[in-house]
Amino acid sequence: MQNIKVIDGTYKIRGNDTDMAGLVFPLVEEFKVGAKGGYVTVDGAAVNGFPDRNIKIKMSGPEGYELVGENVQATVREESDAEIVERIRERFEMLKDMTKAVKKGDVRAMIVSGPPGVGKSHGVEEVLDRYKTMQALGAGKSFEVIKGAMSPIGLYCKLFKMADKGNVVVFDDCDSIFQDDLSLNILKAALDSKKTRMIHWNTDSFKLRNEGVPDSFRFEASAIFITNMKFDKVKGKLREHLTALESRCHYMDLTIDSEKDKMLRIKQVTQDGMLDSYDIEDETKEEIMDFIDINKNRLRELSLRTVLKVADLAKAFPTKWEAMAENTVMRRA
């Protein structure tokens, strides 16, 4: 792919026109004039800090860039800490917006992928919890969070009970259902793109008869899958299963791919008030975050849950919480 060097061009980042002069991108499409002026299309994914897609760099004419050939590498640009925090914050805001769309039925299904302990489940449940008051008054529909393993017939029964329009089924860390052929076929039927989604159970079952569940029903609810897996990294037969599910869902990757990303996410959530409910001094809260940061490579798990564990210790053992944490949340050297 031919590379270009921007001489005079801008790209809008978070509402602001950003000077792109000097940056090198793979060229996707030569200069064009559109309804909003001239632009050249480049591969944004090639340069860190830009969207993982093709982007349009605004410029006055083709003299705004020069061809530099394939041997000149795309710009190696490291995101600043502030940019990483803002990128992740935007993803979690998108997660909330998408969850609202799922609840309204505008989006049929969504997969949320990210490492453990960064607030995926909290972000989804925080939105859905707002509907509880309406549900209690009989004006709203319900949602249910399912965790852990589930058999195919258990899945079938659960979907039947939640089949009404406006309901949301949240599968939180239920990755085993992705690996079972029968469970996957049930999910494929539940999330099919057809206007009418019918789910069938084609074998006789005492459980269905006993619980009054029919051998077929119409499914009109929505679903959210929360997982630690990155679907595009999975290989083998499971990858085929995930592809079938992914084709029926919106897939949201929270883009927390490194220990640095995870640590900045933890700092961001903590600064936003995660520890406000703890009856401990602000100085102690800062000491907790320092403890997490300087020991992040030896923690059993670098996560928001670990921060809360250490905060619990700081509240229970004000004078020796660091020693207690060393023996409970850290691996031995």
C-alpha positions in Angstrom: 0.0 0.0 0.0 1.3 3.5 -1.0 2.1 5.8 1.9 1.6 9.5 2.0 3.1 12.3 4.2 0.7 15.1 5.1 2.0 18.5 4.3 -1.1 20.6 5.2 -4.2 18.9 6.5 -6.4 18.6 9.5 -8.5 15.9 11.2 -11.3 16.5 13.7 -10.4 14.9 17.1 -13.1 15.2 19.7 -14.6 18.2 18.0 -11.3 20.0 17.4 -9.4 20.4 14.1 -6.0 18.9 14.7 -3.0 19.7 12.6 -1.7 16.5 10.8 1.3 18.0 9.1 4.3 15.6 9.1 2.3 12.4 9.8 2.7 9.4 7.5 -0.3 7.2 6.7 -1.1 4.4 4.2 -3.1 5.9 1.4 -6.6 4.5 0.8 -7.9 6.9 -1.7 -6.5 9.9 -3.5 -7.7 13.5 -3.0 -11.4 14.1 -3.6 -13.8 17.0 -3.2 -17.0 16.3 -1.3 -19.9 18.2 0.0 -17.8 19.5 3.0 -14.6 20.3 1.0 -11.5 18.4 -0.1 -10.0 15.4 1.6 -7.7 12.4 1.2 -8.7 9.0 2.7 -6.0 7.2 4.8 -5.8 4.1 7.0 -6.2 5.6 10.5 -5.5 2.2 12.2 -1.9 2.3 11.0 -1.1 5.2 13.4 -1.6 4.9 17.1 -4.2 7.2 18.6 -6.4 7.4 15.6 -9.6 5.5 14.9 -9.2 1.9 13.9 -10.7 2.5 10.4 -10.3 4.6 7.3 -10.4 8.4 8.0 -10.6 11.5 5.9 -7.9 14.2 6.3 -9.2 17.6 5.3 -7.1 19.6 3.0 -7.4 22.3 0.3 -6.0 20.3 -2.6 -3.8 17.4 -3.6 -0.7 19.6 -2.8 -1.6 19.0 0.9 0.2 15.7 0.8 3.1 13.9 -1.0 3.6 10.3 -1.9 6.5 8.8 0.0 6.4 5.1 -1.1 6.0 1.9 0.8 9.5 2.0 2.3 8.6 5.0 4.4 6.9 3.6 7.4 3.7 5.0 8.9 4.2 7.4 11.8 4.9 5.7 15.1 3.0 7.7 17.6 2.6 6.9 21.2 -0.6 8.0 22.9 -0.3 10.2 25.9 -1.8 9.1 29.2 -4.5 11.7 28.8 -5.4 10.4 25.4 -5.6 6.8 26.6 -7.8 7.8 29.5 -10.1 9.8 27.1 -10.2 7.0 24.6 -11.3 4.5 27.3 -13.7 6.9 28.8 -15.4 7.4 25.4 -15.7 3.6 25.0 -17.4 3.3 28.3 -19.8 6.2 27.4 -20.5 4.3 24.2 -21.2 1.2 26.2 -23.8 3.0 28.3 -25.4 4.5 25.1 -25.5 1.0 23.4 -27.0 -0.5 26.6 -29.8 2.0 26.5 -30.3 1.2 22.8 -30.5 -2.5 23.6 -33.1 -1.8 26.4 -35.2 0.2 24.0 -35.0 -2.6 21.4 -33.3 -0.4 18.9 -30.3 -2.8 19.1 -31.1 -6.5 19.2 -27.9 -7.8 20.7 -24.4 -6.6 21.8 -21.1 -8.3 22.8 -18.9 -6.4 25.2 -15.3 -7.6 25.3 -12.6 -6.4 27.7 -10.3 -7.8 30.4 -11.6 -8.7 33.8 -12.0 -6.2 36.6 -12.3 -2.9 34.5 -16.1 -2.2 35.0 -17.7 -3.9 32.0 -20.5 -5.4 34.0 -21.0 -2.3 36.2 -21.3 -0.1 33.1 -24.1 -2.3 31.7 -25.9 -2.9 35.0 -25.7 0.7 36.0 -27.9 1.6 33.0 -30.3 -1.3 33.4 -30.8 -0.6 37.1 -32.4 2.7 36.2 -35.3 0.8 34.8 -36.0 -1.0 38.1 -38.3 1.7 39.4 -40.4 1.6 36.3 -40.4 -2.2 36.5 -41.6 -2.1 40.1 -44.4 0.2 39.1 -45.4 -2.2 36.4 -44.6 0.3 33.6 -41.4 -1.2 32.5 -39.9 -4.5 31.4 -37.4 -6.6 33.2 -33.8 -7.6 32.8 -31.8 -10.5 34.2 -28.1 -11.1 34.6 -27.0 -14.7 34.2 -23.5 -15.7 35.4 -21.6 -19.0 35.1 -22.4 -22.2 33.3 -25.8 -23.0 31.8 -27.1 -26.1 30.0 -28.8 -25.8 26.6 -32.2 -26.7 28.1 -31.6 -24.2 30.9 -30.8 -21.6 28.3 -34.0 -22.4 26.4 -36.2 -22.1 29.5 -34.5 -18.8 30.5 -35.1 -17.3 27.1 -38.7 -18.4 27.2 -39.3 -16.6 30.5 -37.6 -13.5 29.2 -39.0 -13.6 25.6 -41.2 -10.5 25.8 -40.3 -7.3 23.9 -38.4 -4.9 26.1 -36.7 -7.5 28.2 -32.9 -7.9 28.3 -31.0 -11.0 29.1 -27.4 -10.3 30.2 -24.9 -13.2 29.9 -22.0 -12.2 32.1 -19.0 -14.4 31.8 -21.0 -17.3 30.4 -18.5 -18.3 27.8 -19.2 -22.0 28.1 -22.5 -21.5 26.1 -20.4 -20.3 23.1 -18.7 -23.7 23.0 -21.8 -25.9 23.0 -23.4 -26.6 19.6 -26.9 -26.8 20.9 -26.7 -23.7 23.0 -25.2 -21.8 20.1 -28.0 -22.9 17.8 -30.5 -21.6 20.3 -28.8 -18.3 20.5 -28.6 -18.0 16.7 -32.3 -18.5 16.5 -32.9 -16.0 19.3 -30.8 -13.3 17.7 -31.7 -14.0 14.0 -32.1 -11.0 11.8 -35.5 -12.1 10.6 -38.5 -10.1 11.7 -40.0 -13.1 13.5 -37.5 -15.0 15.7 -38.8 -18.5 16.6 -36.9 -20.8 18.9 -37.6 -24.6 18.9 -36.8 -27.5 21.2 -37.2 -30.6 19.0 -36.8 -33.4 21.6 -39.1 -34.6 24.3 -38.3 -33.2 27.7 -39.7 -33.8 31.2 -38.2 -30.5 32.3 -40.1 -28.5 29.7 -43.4 -30.3 30.5 -42.9 -29.9 34.2 -42.2 -26.1 33.9 -44.9 -25.5 31.4 -42.5 -24.4 28.7 -43.7 -25.0 25.1 -41.5 -26.7 22.5 -41.4 -23.5 20.4 -41.9 -19.8 21.1 -41.4 -16.4 19.6 -38.5 -14.5 21.1 -38.7 -10.6 21.0 -36.3 -9.6 23.8 -32.7 -8.4 23.5 -29.4 -9.8 24.8 -26.0 -8.5 26.0 -23.0 -10.8 26.3 -20.1 -9.6 28.6 -16.9 -11.6 28.0 -13.2 -11.4 28.7 -12.5 -13.0 25.3 -11.3 -11.1 22.3 -13.2 -12.8 19.5 -10.7 -12.0 16.8 -7.9 -13.7 18.8 -9.7 -17.1 19.2 -8.7 -20.0 16.9 -10.2 -23.3 15.9 -13.7 -24.5 16.1 -14.6 -22.0 18.8 -13.8 -19.2 16.3 -16.5 -20.6 14.0 -19.0 -20.5 16.8 -18.1 -17.0 17.8 -18.2 -15.8 14.1 -21.8 -17.0 13.9 -22.7 -15.1 17.1 -20.7 -12.0 16.2 -22.6 -11.7 12.9 -25.9 -11.4 14.8 -24.6 -8.8 17.4 -22.9 -5.5 17.7 -19.4 -6.2 18.9 -17.8 -3.6 21.3 -14.1 -3.9 22.2 -13.3 -1.6 25.1 -9.7 -1.3 23.8 -8.0 -2.0 27.2 -5.2 -4.0 25.7 -2.2 -3.4 27.9 -1.3 -3.2 31.6 -0.8 0.6 31.1 -4.3 0.9 29.7 -5.7 -1.1 32.6 -3.8 1.0 35.2 -5.0 4.2 33.7 -8.6 2.9 33.6 -8.3 2.1 37.3 -6.9 5.5 38.1 -9.7 7.2 36.1 -12.5 5.3 37.9 -10.9 5.9 41.3 -10.6 9.6 40.6 -14.2 9.7 39.5 -15.2 8.7 43.0 -15.2 4.9 43.3 -13.8 5.1 46.9 -16.1 8.0 48.0 -18.3 5.6 50.0 -15.3 4.5 52.2 -14.8 6.2 55.5 -11.1 6.8 55.0 -9.0 9.9 54.6 -8.2 11.3 51.1 -4.5 10.8 51.9 -5.2 7.1 52.5 -7.0 6.8 49.2 -3.9 8.3 47.5 -1.7 5.8 49.4 -3.9 2.9 48.2 -3.5 4.0 44.6 0.2 4.4 45.0 0.4 0.9 46.5 -1.6 -0.5 43.5 0.6 1.4 41.0 4.0 0.5 42.3 3.1 -3.2 42.9 1.0 -3.7 39.8 3.3 -6.3 38.3 3.0 -8.5 41.5 -0.7 -8.2 42.1 -2.7 -11.4 41.8 -5.1 -9.3 39.6 -4.7 -5.8 38.4 -8.3 -4.7 38.6 -10.9 -2.4 40.2 -11.8 -5.4 42.4 -8.3 -5.4 43.8 -8.5 -1.7 44.6 -11.7 -2.3 46.6 -10.1 -5.2 48.4 -7.2 -3.0 49.5 -9.6 -0.2 50.5 -11.5 -2.8 52.7 -8.2 -3.6 54.4 -7.4 0.1 54.9 -10.7 0.6 56.6 -10.4 -2.5 58.7 -6.7 -2.2 59.6 -5.8 1.5 59.4 -2.2 1.0 60.8 -1.2 -2.2 59.0 -3.3 -2.4 55.8 -0.2 -2.5 53.6 1.2 -5.5 55.3 -2.2 -7.2 55.1 -2.5 -6.4 51.4 1.0 -7.8 50.7 -0.2 -11.1 52.0 -3.6 -11.2 50.4 -3.6 -9.5 47.0 0.0 -10.0 46.0 1.9 -12.9 44.6 5.0 -14.0 46.6 8.3 -12.9 44.9 
